[in-house]
Amino acid sequence: MDITTVHHARPTALTLASPFRAVTLPKASAVVAFSRKAVLALHRELIEAGRSATVLYGTMPPAARREQIRRLTEKEVDVIVTTDVIGHGVNLPLGSVVFAETSKYDGRTRRELRVWEAAQITGRAGRRGHNAGEGIVAAYRSRLPGLTVSGQLLEQAVQAANGVKPNGLQVTTAPLRPTWTDLGLPEPGEIPHALTGWTAAAREAARERPWLQPMPVDEIRAKLSMARQIADAPRDVGGLWPQDGCTVWRLITLSVDADRPAYPAICRAVLHGAALRPLLRSRAGIDRMALPDAEKYAALMRDLRTAALAFDGECGGVNTEEAAAGEQAAAARIIQLVAASRPLAEHGRCAACQKPCAPWFTYCDACHCSRFSGFDDDW
């Protein structure tokens, strides 16, 4: 569990220092990984090493995030283990940023960070206005399998953060998104054909203006398909829907992903007047939730609040205030669990043999292979 340091003090050149033990990790430090499981695993490792640490990641409700930031800022803890959410508008008095890995899953595969992504995070060390002093960027050598760090990438990121070298980021396109008005105010059954026409028109416009990038409409089509199934509406253009075109368009362009648990329920509420109140939980029930359940409930309440805002302040009998209160209660439960200063999850152990394995896997390679060795190749 070693740390190799790379100093950067704007705008001086990069210098390297020799490795030192993790127990000497400077105070007000951020240890960075790129999945919730890796963050919780590293949090456990630091707690077991005797460090005071908290966590920060994307699925954490905003109120819980603010509390973890406050704990570090007011020196209740000296290390915050975080995902790349720290690189998006989060300013902390950090003396060091320590990378536990430099690769991430991008929705298709695990890939190495781009220089600008790493630079965005390294720039959090030694921020001006926080009296954090010289910023230190480091590589954290964890005992957990699967976490690797590229020293070369960190050097490039530090130089980009210092302005010595470019970060490789170029802005060459702007998104072009459809609106209900652009589509000609279609009725629900006409929306698929209107989207096809809009896509053709958008591509034609992009030929004349290369910087325009028409937005793919696959997600809108997926939501429309789900809404049609829930509405039990025919596929023909003139098929009757329980709601008008504007309402259906607001539903299928709602900022809630189609694969989220809340979306089918929201569809039933908007299209058939179904109640969403059964999804609400009592404060006593929320206060007994484990960390994953509290995170899921907070996300559910956030989605219900989004729906309520889109439909005049209420959706399925749940208004924005109730949804916000539910999210706040879940955030309070998460804060309570994180503040207990004990490990929040098992760290990188195989569910079968309990030997170390990468945090994002349930089983180690040996146990995974043995579980499926009894099946023939055809299966």
C-alpha positions in Angstrom: 0.0 0.0 0.0 2.5 2.6 -1.2 2.1 6.1 -2.6 4.3 7.6 -5.2 4.1 11.4 -5.2 4.2 13.8 -8.1 4.4 17.5 -7.0 2.8 20.3 -9.0 2.8 23.9 -7.8 1.3 26.2 -10.5 3.1 27.1 -12.7 6.4 25.3 -11.8 7.7 22.2 -13.6 6.9 18.6 -12.6 9.1 16.9 -10.0 9.1 13.3 -8.7 9.5 12.1 -5.2 10.3 8.7 -3.8 7.5 6.4 -2.6 6.4 6.5 1.0 4.0 4.5 3.2 0.2 5.1 3.0 0.0 5.9 6.7 1.9 9.1 5.9 -0.8 10.2 3.4 -1.0 14.0 4.0 -4.1 15.4 5.6 -6.9 16.9 3.5 -6.3 14.4 0.8 -8.6 12.9 -1.8 -8.2 9.2 -2.9 -9.8 8.8 -6.3 -11.3 5.7 -7.9 -13.9 5.3 -10.6 -16.7 3.2 -9.3 -18.8 3.2 -6.2 -17.6 -0.3 -5.3 -14.0 0.7 -5.6 -14.6 3.8 -3.5 -16.2 1.8 -0.7 -13.5 -0.8 -0.8 -10.7 1.8 -0.5 -12.7 3.5 2.3 -12.6 0.2 4.2 -8.9 -0.2 3.5 -8.1 3.3 4.9 -10.3 2.8 8.0 -8.6 -0.5 8.7 -5.2 1.3 8.4 -6.4 3.7 11.1 -7.2 6.8 8.9 -10.3 8.9 9.4 -12.0 8.9 6.0 -15.4 9.6 4.3 -16.7 9.0 0.8 -18.2 10.9 -2.1 -19.7 9.5 -5.2 -22.3 10.2 -7.9 -25.3 8.2 -6.5 -25.1 10.0 -3.2 -27.9 12.6 -2.7 -26.8 16.2 -2.9 -27.5 16.8 0.8 -25.3 13.8 1.8 -22.5 15.1 -0.6 -22.6 18.5 1.1 -22.2 16.9 4.5 -19.2 14.9 3.4 -17.6 18.0 2.0 -18.3 19.8 5.2 -16.7 17.0 7.3 -13.5 17.3 5.3 -13.5 21.1 5.2 -14.0 21.3 9.0 -11.3 18.7 9.5 -13.5 16.0 11.1 -11.9 13.6 8.6 -8.6 14.0 6.8 -9.2 11.8 3.7 -12.1 11.7 1.3 -12.4 8.7 -1.0 -14.2 9.8 -4.2 -15.1 9.1 -7.8 -14.5 11.6 -10.6 -17.5 13.6 -9.2 -14.8 15.6 -7.4 -13.7 17.0 -10.8 -17.1 18.5 -11.5 -17.4 21.8 -9.6 -16.4 20.5 -6.2 -13.8 22.8 -4.6 -12.1 21.4 -1.5 -9.1 22.5 0.5 -7.0 19.6 -0.7 -3.3 19.4 -0.3 -3.1 16.2 -2.4 -5.1 14.2 -4.9 -4.1 10.5 -4.9 -5.2 8.2 -7.8 -5.9 4.6 -6.8 -6.6 3.8 -10.5 -6.4 5.6 -13.8 -8.9 3.6 -15.8 -12.7 3.7 -15.8 -15.7 1.9 -17.3 -17.3 4.2 -19.9 -20.5 2.1 -20.5 -18.9 -0.2 -23.0 -15.5 -1.2 -21.7 -12.8 -0.2 -19.2 -10.4 2.4 -20.7 -7.6 4.6 -19.6 -8.5 8.1 -18.6 -8.0 10.8 -21.2 -5.4 13.4 -20.3 -8.1 16.2 -19.9 -10.1 13.9 -17.5 -7.1 13.3 -15.3 -6.1 16.9 -15.5 -9.6 18.0 -14.3 -9.1 15.9 -11.2 -5.5 16.7 -10.5 -6.3 20.4 -10.6 -8.3 19.9 -7.4 -5.0 19.7 -5.4 -3.7 23.0 -4.1 -6.7 25.0 -5.2 -6.2 28.8 -5.1 -8.2 30.5 -2.3 -8.2 27.5 0.0 -4.8 28.0 1.6 -4.0 24.3 0.7 -0.4 25.1 -0.2 1.5 23.3 -2.9 -0.6 20.7 -4.6 0.6 17.1 -4.6 -0.6 14.5 -7.1 0.1 10.9 -6.2 -0.4 7.2 -7.1 -2.0 5.0 -4.5 -0.7 1.4 -4.5 -3.6 -0.5 -2.9 -3.6 -4.1 -1.8 -6.9 -4.5 -3.7 -6.5 -6.4 -7.0 -7.4 -4.8 -10.3 -6.5 -1.2 -9.4 -3.7 0.1 -11.5 -2.2 3.5 -12.0 -0.3 4.9 -15.0 2.5 7.2 -13.8 3.0 8.5 -17.3 -0.6 9.6 -17.5 -0.3 11.4 -14.1 2.7 13.3 -15.4 0.8 14.4 -18.5 -2.2 15.4 -16.4 -0.1 17.5 -14.0 1.5 19.3 -16.9 -1.8 19.9 -18.4 -3.2 21.2 -15.1 -0.2 23.5 -14.8 -0.8 24.8 -18.3 2.6 23.5 -19.4 1.1 21.2 -22.0 -2.4 21.1 -23.7 -4.9 18.7 -22.2 -6.0 17.3 -25.6 -9.6 18.4 -25.3 -11.1 20.0 -28.4 -14.7 21.3 -28.7 -15.8 20.6 -32.3 -19.5 20.0 -32.1 -22.7 21.3 -30.6 -25.8 19.1 -29.9 -29.0 19.6 -31.9 -32.1 18.3 -30.0 -35.7 17.9 -31.1 -38.6 19.8 -29.5 -42.3 19.1 -29.8 -42.7 22.3 -31.7 -39.9 21.3 -34.1 -41.7 18.1 -34.8 -44.9 20.0 -35.8 -46.9 19.4 -32.6 -47.6 15.7 -33.3 -50.1 13.5 -31.6 -48.7 10.4 -29.8 -49.1 8.0 -32.8 -47.3 10.5 -35.1 -44.2 11.0 -33.0 -42.2 8.1 -34.5 -42.6 9.4 -38.0 -42.0 13.0 -36.8 -38.7 11.8 -35.2 -37.6 10.1 -38.5 -38.3 13.4 -40.4 -36.5 15.5 -37.8 -33.4 13.2 -37.9 -33.3 13.5 -41.7 -33.7 17.3 -41.5 -31.1 17.6 -38.7 -28.5 15.6 -40.7 -29.1 17.8 -43.7 -28.5 20.9 -41.6 -25.3 19.3 -40.2 -23.9 19.0 -43.7 -24.0 22.7 -44.1 -22.8 23.3 -40.5 -20.3 20.7 -39.6 -20.1 21.8 -36.0 -23.8 20.7 -35.4 -24.3 17.2 -34.1 -27.9 15.8 -34.2 -28.8 14.0 -31.0 -29.6 10.3 -31.3 -33.3 9.7 -30.7 -32.9 6.1 -29.6 -33.6 6.9 -25.9 -36.7 8.8 -26.9 -37.9 5.9 -29.0 -37.3 3.5 -26.2 -39.3 5.6 -23.8 -42.1 6.0 -26.4 -42.2 2.2 -26.8 -42.5 1.6 -23.1 -45.2 4.4 -22.8 -47.2 2.8 -25.7 -47.1 -0.6 -24.0 -48.2 0.8 -20.7 -50.9 2.9 -22.4 -52.0 -0.2 -24.4 -52.1 2.0 -27.5 -52.0 0.7 -31.0 -49.0 1.3 -33.2 -50.8 3.0 -36.1 -50.5 6.7 -36.6 -54.1 7.5 -35.7 -54.2 5.2 -32.6 -55.9 6.6 -29.5 -53.8 7.4 -26.5 -55.1 8.3 -23.0 -53.2 11.6 -23.2 -52.4 14.2 -25.8 -49.2 14.6 -27.8 -47.7 17.3 -25.6 -48.2 15.3 -22.4 -46.7 12.2 -24.0 -43.7 14.2 -25.4 -43.0 15.6 -21.9 -43.2 12.0 -20.6 -40.8 10.5 -23.1 -38.3 13.4 -22.8 -38.3 13.4 -19.0 -34.9 13.5 -17.4 -35.4 10.0 -16.0 -33.7 7.0 -17.9 -36.0 4.3 -19.3 -34.2 1.6 -17.3 -34.7 3.3 -14.0 -37.3 1.7 -11.6 -39.3 4.9 -11.4 -39.9 5.4 -15.1 -42.6 2.7 -15.6 -44.4 3.9 -12.5 -44.3 7.5 -13.7 -45.7 6.4 -17.1 -48.6 4.7 -15.4 -49.2 7.8 -13.3 -49.2 10.2 -16.2 -51.1 8.0 -18.7 -53.6 6.3 -16.4 -53.6 8.3 -13.2 -52.0 5.6 -11.1 -50.9 6.6 -7.7 -47.2 6.9 -6.8 -47.8 7.3 -3.1 -47.3 3.6 -2.4 -43.6 4.2 -3.3 -43.2 6.5 -0.3 -41.7 5.1 2.9 -42.1 6.2 6.4 -39.3 8.0 8.2 -39.0 5.0 10.6 -38.5 2.7 7.6 -35.9 5.0 6.0 -34.0 5.2 9.3 -33.6 1.4 9.2 -32.3 1.2 5.6 -28.9 -0.1 4.7 -26.6 2.1 2.6 -27.6 0.6 -0.8 -31.3 0.8 0.0 -31.0 4.4 1.1 -29.1 5.3 -2.1 -31.8 3.7 -4.2 -34.6 5.4 -2.3 -32.9 8.8 -2.6 -32.6 8.2 -6.4 -36.3 7.2 -6.6 -37.4 10.3 -4.8 -35.2 12.4 -7.1 -36.9 10.9 -10.1 -40.4 11.5 -8.6 -39.5 15.1 -7.9 -38.3 15.5 -11.6 -41.6 14.1 -12.8 -43.6 16.3 -10.4 -41.7 19.4 -11.7 -42.4 18.4 -15.3 -46.2 18.0 -14.7 -47.2 21.1 -12.8 -45.8 20.3 -9.4 -47.5 16.9 -8.9 -47.4 13.5 -10.4 -49.4 10.4 -9.2 -50.4 12.2 -6.1 -46.9 13.0 -5.0 -45.8 16.7 -5.1 -42.3 18.2 -5.3 -42.2 18.9 -1.5 -43.0 15.3 -0.5 -40.4 13.9 -3.0 -37.8 16.4 -1.8 -38.5 15.4 1.8 -38.1 11.7 1.0 -34.8 12.4 -0.6 -33.7 14.5 2.3 -34.6 11.7 4.8 -32.6 9.2 2.7 -29.7 11.6 2.6 -29.9 11.9 6.4 -29.7 8.1 6.7 -26.7 8.0 4.4 -25.0 10.7 6.4 -25.7 8.8 9.6 -24.1 5.6 8.1 -21.1 7.4 6.7 -20.4 9.4 9.9 -20.2 6.2 11.9 -16.5 6.0 11.0 -16.6 2.2 10.2 -16.2 0.4 7.0 -19.3 0.7 4.7 -18.8 -2.4 2.7 -16.7 -5.5 2.2 -13.7 -4.7 0.1 -12.8 -6.7 -2.9 -13.4 -10.2 -1.5 -14.7 -13.2 -3.4 -18.2 -14.1 -2.3 -17.2 -17.8 -2.4 -13.7 -18.1 -1.0 -13.2 -14.7 0.6 -9.9 -14.2 -1.2 -9.1 -10.7 -2.5 -10.5 -9.8 -6.0 -11.3 -6.6 -7.9 -14.0 -4.5 -6.2 -16.3 -4.6 -9.3 -16.3 -8.5 -9.4 -18.4 -10.8 -7.2 -16.2 -13.8 -7.6 -12.4 -14.3 -8.1 -11.3 -15.9 -11.4 -10.8 -19.3 -9.9 -14.3 -19.4 -8.2 -15.9 -17.9 -11.3 -14.4 -20.6 -13.5 -15.3 -23.4 -11.1 -19.0 -22.3 -10.9 -19.4 -22.8 -14.7 -17.0 -25.7 -15.3 -19.8 -28.2 -15.0 -21.6 -26.8 -18.1 -20.7 -28.1 -21.6 -19.4 -25.8 -24.3 -22.6 -25.8 -26.2 -24.5 -24.4 -23.2 
